[in-house]
Amino acid sequence: MAEKRSAVGRWTNWLAVEAEPGLTTAQLMLTNHDLKPVEAERRTWGAWNFVGFWIADSFNINTWMISSSMMVNGLSWWQSWLCVWIGYAISGCFISLTGRIGATYHIGFPVASRSSFGIWGSFWPVLNRAAMACIWYGVQAYIGGHCVYLMIRSIWKAWDRDTIPNTFSPTSGTTTADFVSFFIFWLCSLPAIWFPVHKIRHLFTVKAYFVPSAAIAFMIWAIVRAGDIGPIIRQPSSLKGSDLAWEFVKGIMTSIANFATLIVNDPDFSRYARKPKDALWPQLLTIPTGFAITSLIGILVSSCSFSIYGEAVWDPLELLEKFLDDGNSAERFGVFVISFAFSLAQLGTNIAANSVSAGADLTALLPRWINIRRGGYICAAVGLAMNPWTLLTSNNQFTTYLSAYSVFLSSIAGVIIFDYYVVRRGYLEVKELYDGRKNGPYYYTWGIHWRAYAAYIAGILINVVGFAGAVGRKVPIGATYIYNVNFFAGFLVSGCVYSLLCHFFPVPAVSDKWMEVGDEIEDLRVAYDSDGATGSGHEIYVDPMVGKSYKLGADDSKIV
């Protein structure tokens, strides 16, 4: 028996990831190299890296098609495009708010959430985000598999889902050809997960040049084939009055909901910024511009498709497949290049929005054995095992549930943002975010912050009835109106409730004036010293009012 325990111990030690020496058992459940604040050597993301990152992320198939549902529901093309501009401009503001936390203190979402939800209480929002990232990874990879299908068929037209023997049932949602294409995309994505986050920026730089160029070429090709820009551009809105106003609001909320996951986890990337301002203006300006341009190209290409085929084809991959069926060898080459660009787009989006996020979140759940790289591969394995094609069948309400999931993420974002900007006024004791002792300022009650969870639940409850209406139940019209602005409702209710609770039941480690001290922290060690203090015993910071260096004692007193 002793030998078995010894063997298990050897295996667990062998599987353990890199961590700072001298950590206690509790700290080993709170930190490793990937969770610690990013040291100066790895802060390699400059302003142009963030510009390239968001240009790359904006050119994906979901963004291409985002205006389709708005126009089908009665908006004109320019009204739906305006919804995209406004929605992503608002999303850019939210992104900048959460991103500043990471850019200032160089910590990711899982660690940043500890100040508001508690050392152990942060596990729930982190688990929520990790689970959604794994699901989305599989869905996005399956869409990427469609790109691979077109690439293969551009070379061998015999690669046809309708003629290749199908080993899947007709109701499964996939075919043998589609599954093999998906598996190829999934397999080819694995090497990209290997690279650390501060180096993966080069992938987004390549994507930022290549994918937009291919998208513009696709648009020109469609216009030339159609002979004009099609009738959809000249189609007026079919709505008037309050129906038009509410559909416009829902269009804006659709754009925000499409970005909800990235709003929460932006610190996972902004923590690598050289300076906080590098993650401010590039994100604030590039996000609405990049996503609006992608949406406009999607509208124009789909309008051209109406002139070519007599119907609007909103899915660019479906349109490329039609081009492939009636095209010559030169056009088949064009389909191959554009499909390759879309596959690169899906890869970059999957890395940015899902694998890195899931990796960071899973790292926080089991930091002794999981780092971002291992977490990314776990995410990929879950994405494969979940059979994502079953979620995309026409009779599945999964897309409704996915869009509604922004309700839960808005409540998390509300608590985190109000905690940082309203309650703490930018002040965090970073080393205490890795402190599992009961006297730590972020331990609260058994490591869980009840104020945050009360606010989080309040932000969800305001939208619950409206969500029931979204999935087909009969609900009061007032609940429907609230749910039409679900992200704002969840965000504001959770944030305001949290601020009020912290006002009447004060929390420790707050500042009475705006005071961000992230770049002034010199000692990034988190292990306890012999006197029980963290790292060197105190956090070093500079008082912005007098420009003098201090050390922060355990009781928040300033020690010269």
Solvent accessible surface area in square Angstrom, and as a share of the most:
residue,aa,sasa,rsa
1,M,167,0.75
2,A,66,0.51
3,E,144,0.65
4,K,143,0.61
5,R,151,0.55
6,S,54,0.35
7,A,33,0.25
8,V,91,0.52
9,G,29,0.28
10,R,152,0.55
11,W,153,0.54
12,T,44,0.26
13,N,100,0.51
14,W,180,0.63
15,L,75,0.37
16,A,35,0.27
17,V,19,0.11
18,E,121,0.54
19,A,38,0.29
20,E,24,0.11
21,P,116,0.73
22,G,63,0.60
23,L,23,0.11
24,T,54,0.31
25,T,105,0.61
26,A,39,0.30
27,Q,0,0.00
28,L,36,0.18
29,M,56,0.25
30,L,0,0.00
31,T,1,0.01
32,N,1,0.01
33,H,62,0.28
34,D,25,0.13
35,L,7,0.04
36,K,34,0.14
37,P,6,0.04
38,V,0,0.00
39,E,47,0.21
40,A,69,0.53
41,E,137,0.61
42,R,28,0.10
43,R,49,0.18
44,T,29,0.17
45,W,0,0.00
46,G,5,0.05
47,A,37,0.29
48,W,208,0.73
49,N,31,0.16
50,F,1,0.00
51,V,28,0.16
52,G,11,0.10
53,F,2,0.01
54,W,2,0.01
55,I,53,0.27
56,A,0,0.00
57,D,4,0.02
58,S,0,0.00
59,F,12,0.05
60,N,10,0.05
61,I,6,0.03
62,N,44,0.22
63,T,0,0.00
64,W,4,0.01
65,M,61,0.27
66,I,14,0.07
67,S,0,0.00
68,S,16,0.10
69,S,57,0.36
70,M,5,0.02
71,M,11,0.05
72,V,112,0.64
73,N,80,0.41
74,G,8,0.07
75,L,1,0.00
76,S,3,0.02
77,W,57,0.20
78,W,137,0.48
79,Q,19,0.08
80,S,0,0.00
81,W,57,0.20
82,L,71,0.35
83,C,0,0.00
84,V,0,0.00
85,W,81,0.28
86,I,59,0.30
87,G,0,0.00
88,Y,0,0.00
89,A,39,0.30
90,I,46,0.23
91,S,0,0.00
92,G,0,0.00
93,C,68,0.41
94,F,16,0.07
95,I,0,0.00
96,S,10,0.06
97,L,62,0.31
98,T,3,0.02
99,G,0,0.00
100,R,70,0.25
101,I,3,0.01
102,G,0,0.00
103,A,0,0.00
104,T,6,0.04
105,Y,5,0.02
106,H,2,0.01
107,I,0,0.00
108,G,3,0.03
109,F,2,0.01
110,P,2,0.01
111,V,1,0.01
112,A,5,0.04
113,S,0,0.00
114,R,1,0.00
115,S,4,0.03
116,S,0,0.00
117,F,1,0.00
118,G,0,0.00
119,I,1,0.00
120,W,71,0.25
121,G,4,0.04
122,S,1,0.01
123,F,54,0.23
124,W,120,0.42
125,P,1,0.01
126,V,1,0.01
127,L,83,0.42
128,N,16,0.08
129,R,0,0.00
130,A,2,0.01
131,A,51,0.40
132,M,16,0.07
133,A,0,0.00
134,C,11,0.07
135,I,50,0.25
136,W,59,0.21
137,Y,1,0.00
138,G,0,0.00
139,V,3,0.02
140,Q,12,0.05
141,A,1,0.00
142,Y,30,0.12
143,I,32,0.16
144,G,0,0.00
145,G,2,0.02
146,H,43,0.19
147,C,0,0.00
148,V,15,0.09
149,Y,1,0.00
150,L,0,0.00
151,M,31,0.14
152,I,28,0.14
153,R,20,0.07
154,S,7,0.05
155,I,89,0.45
156,W,159,0.56
157,K,73,0.31
158,A,84,0.65
159,W,55,0.19
160,D,25,0.13
161,R,60,0.22
162,D,125,0.65
163,T,99,0.58
164,I,39,0.20
165,P,111,0.70
166,N,65,0.33
167,T,118,0.69
168,F,55,0.23
169,S,60,0.38
170,P,135,0.85
171,T,124,0.72
172,S,22,0.14
173,G,38,0.37
174,T,9,0.06
175,T,27,0.16
176,T,30,0.18
177,A,1,0.01
178,D,19,0.10
179,F,58,0.24
180,V,54,0.31
181,S,0,0.00
182,F,0,0.00
183,F,74,0.31
184,I,63,0.32
185,F,12,0.05
186,W,28,0.10
187,L,90,0.45
188,C,89,0.53
189,S,3,0.02
190,L,37,0.19
191,P,80,0.51
192,A,14,0.11
193,I,13,0.07
194,W,140,0.49
195,F,113,0.47
196,P,48,0.30
197,V,7,0.04
198,H,28,0.13
199,K,104,0.44
200,I,9,0.05
201,R,42,0.15
202,H,105,0.47
203,L,32,0.16
204,F,3,0.01
205,T,52,0.30
206,V,87,0.50
207,K,0,0.00
208,A,16,0.13
209,Y,166,0.63
210,F,67,0.28
211,V,3,0.02
212,P,18,0.11
213,S,67,0.43
214,A,8,0.06
215,A,4,0.03
216,I,78,0.40
217,A,51,0.40
218,F,0,0.00
219,M,34,0.15
220,I,95,0.48
221,W,44,0.15
222,A,0,0.00
223,I,49,0.25
224,V,111,0.64
225,R,77,0.28
226,A,22,0.17
227,G,65,0.63
228,D,63,0.32
229,I,64,0.32
230,G,0,0.00
231,P,48,0.30
232,I,11,0.05
233,I,26,0.13
234,R,153,0.56
235,Q,85,0.38
236,P,105,0.66
237,S,31,0.20
238,S,92,0.60
239,L,41,0.20
240,K,172,0.73
241,G,58,0.56
242,S,76,0.49
243,D,92,0.48
244,L,47,0.23
245,A,55,0.43
246,W,77,0.27
247,E,22,0.10
248,F,45,0.19
249,V,43,0.25
250,K,82,0.35
251,G,3,0.03
252,I,21,0.11
253,M,11,0.05
254,T,57,0.33
255,S,0,0.00
256,I,0,0.00
257,A,24,0.19
258,N,60,0.31
259,F,2,0.01
260,A,2,0.01
261,T,24,0.14
262,L,11,0.06
263,I,0,0.00
264,V,4,0.03
265,N,0,0.00
266,D,3,0.01
267,P,4,0.02
268,D,4,0.02
269,F,2,0.01
270,S,0,0.00
271,R,7,0.03
272,Y,4,0.02
273,A,0,0.00
274,R,132,0.48
275,K,95,0.40
276,P,26,0.16
277,K,125,0.53
278,D,10,0.05
279,A,2,0.02
280,L,52,0.26
281,W,143,0.50
282,P,14,0.09
283,Q,0,0.00
284,L,44,0.22
285,L,110,0.55
286,T,15,0.09
287,I,0,0.00
288,P,12,0.07
289,T,57,0.33
290,G,6,0.06
291,F,3,0.01
292,A,0,0.00
293,I,77,0.39
294,T,1,0.00
295,S,0,0.00
296,L,43,0.21
297,I,7,0.04
298,G,0,0.00
299,I,0,0.00
300,L,29,0.15
301,V,1,0.00
302,S,0,0.00
303,S,0,0.00
304,C,0,0.00
305,S,0,0.00
306,F,82,0.34
307,S,52,0.33
308,I,43,0.22
309,Y,62,0.24
310,G,53,0.51
311,E,90,0.41
312,A,34,0.26
313,V,7,0.04
314,W,39,0.14
315,D,37,0.19
316,P,1,0.01
317,L,2,0.01
318,E,81,0.36
319,L,1,0.00
320,L,0,0.00
321,E,28,0.12
322,K,54,0.23
323,F,0,0.00
324,L,0,0.00
325,D,82,0.42
326,D,78,0.40
327,G,18,0.17
328,N,91,0.47
329,S,84,0.54
330,A,72,0.56
331,E,39,0.18
332,R,61,0.22
333,F,136,0.57
334,G,20,0.19
335,V,0,0.00
336,F,59,0.24
337,V,49,0.28
338,I,9,0.05
339,S,0,0.00
340,F,89,0.37
341,A,2,0.01
342,F,8,0.03
343,S,11,0.07
344,L,22,0.11
345,A,0,0.00
346,Q,1,0.00
347,L,27,0.14
348,G,0,0.00
349,T,9,0.05
350,N,2,0.01
351,I,3,0.01
352,A,0,0.00
353,A,13,0.10
354,N,5,0.03
355,S,2,0.01
356,V,12,0.07
357,S,0,0.00
358,A,0,0.00
359,G,0,0.00
360,A,5,0.04
361,D,0,0.00
362,L,26,0.13
363,T,0,0.00
364,A,2,0.02
365,L,31,0.15
366,L,78,0.39
367,P,0,0.00
368,R,75,0.27
369,W,73,0.25
370,I,19,0.10
371,N,36,0.18
372,I,23,0.12
373,R,77,0.28
374,R,88,0.32
375,G,0,0.00
376,G,1,0.01
377,Y,66,0.25
378,I,69,0.35
379,C,0,0.00
380,A,1,0.00
381,A,52,0.40
382,V,62,0.36
383,G,0,0.00
384,L,42,0.21
385,A,81,0.63
386,M,46,0.20
387,N,67,0.34
388,P,0,0.00
389,W,16,0.06
390,T,54,0.31
391,L,37,0.18
392,L,69,0.35
393,T,31,0.18
394,S,123,0.80
395,N,137,0.70
396,N,55,0.28
397,Q,90,0.40
398,F,27,0.11
399,T,84,0.49
400,T,41,0.24
401,Y,105,0.40
402,L,17,0.08
403,S,60,0.39
404,A,2,0.02
405,Y,37,0.14
406,S,3,0.02
407,V,7,0.04
408,F,70,0.29
409,L,2,0.01
410,S,0,0.00
411,S,0,0.00
412,I,0,0.00
413,A,1,0.01
414,G,0,0.00
415,V,0,0.00
416,I,12,0.06
417,I,8,0.04
418,F,33,0.14
419,D,2,0.01
420,Y,3,0.01
421,Y,49,0.19
422,V,72,0.41
423,V,18,0.10
424,R,0,0.00
425,R,99,0.36
426,G,0,0.00
427,Y,9,0.03
428,L,2,0.01
429,E,11,0.05
430,V,4,0.02
431,K,6,0.03
432,E,35,0.16
433,L,0,0.00
434,Y,0,0.00
435,D,2,0.01
436,G,13,0.12
437,R,73,0.27
438,K,162,0.69
439,N,127,0.65
440,G,9,0.09
441,P,23,0.14
442,Y,1,0.00
443,Y,26,0.10
444,Y,44,0.17
445,T,60,0.35
446,W,200,0.70
447,G,0,0.00
448,I,79,0.40
449,H,0,0.00
450,W,105,0.37
451,R,29,0.11
452,A,0,0.00
453,Y,43,0.16
454,A,42,0.33
455,A,0,0.00
456,Y,11,0.04
457,I,89,0.45
458,A,27,0.21
459,G,0,0.00
460,I,24,0.12
461,L,111,0.55
462,I,66,0.34
463,N,0,0.00
464,V,69,0.40
465,V,74,0.43
466,G,4,0.04
467,F,56,0.23
468,A,31,0.24
469,G,25,0.24
470,A,47,0.36
471,V,32,0.19
472,G,68,0.65
473,R,173,0.63
474,K,203,0.86
475,V,35,0.20
476,P,93,0.58
477,I,111,0.57
478,G,35,0.34
479,A,16,0.13
480,T,49,0.29
481,Y,88,0.33
482,I,66,0.33
483,Y,27,0.10
484,N,17,0.09
485,V,46,0.26
486,N,15,0.08
487,F,1,0.01
488,F,58,0.24
489,A,14,0.11
490,G,0,0.00
491,F,15,0.06
492,L,91,0.45
493,V,43,0.25
494,S,0,0.00
495,G,0,0.00
496,C,62,0.37
497,V,44,0.25
498,Y,0,0.00
499,S,24,0.15
500,L,104,0.52
501,L,36,0.18
502,C,9,0.05
503,H,133,0.59
504,F,140,0.58
505,F,103,0.43
506,P,103,0.65
507,V,12,0.07
508,P,67,0.42
509,A,3,0.02
510,V,65,0.37
511,S,9,0.06
512,D,126,0.66
513,K,71,0.30
514,W,115,0.40
515,M,18,0.08
516,E,39,0.18
517,V,2,0.01
518,G,8,0.07
519,D,77,0.40
520,E,64,0.28
521,I,19,0.10
522,E,131,0.59
523,D,23,0.12
524,L,43,0.22
525,R,118,0.43
526,V,1,0.00
527,A,14,0.11
528,Y,39,0.15
529,D,51,0.27
530,S,129,0.83
531,D,113,0.59
532,G,28,0.27
533,A,23,0.18
534,T,7,0.04
535,G,0,0.00
536,S,52,0.33
537,G,13,0.13
538,H,62,0.28
539,E,13,0.06
540,I,31,0.16
541,Y,5,0.02
542,V,45,0.26
543,D,9,0.04
544,P,82,0.51
545,M,139,0.62
546,V,99,0.57
547,G,57,0.55
548,K,100,0.42
549,S,66,0.43
550,Y,35,0.13
551,K,84,0.36
552,L,15,0.07
553,G,7,0.07
554,A,114,0.89
555,D,112,0.58
556,D,67,0.35
557,S,49,0.32
558,K,93,0.39
559,I,70,0.36
560,V,133,0.77
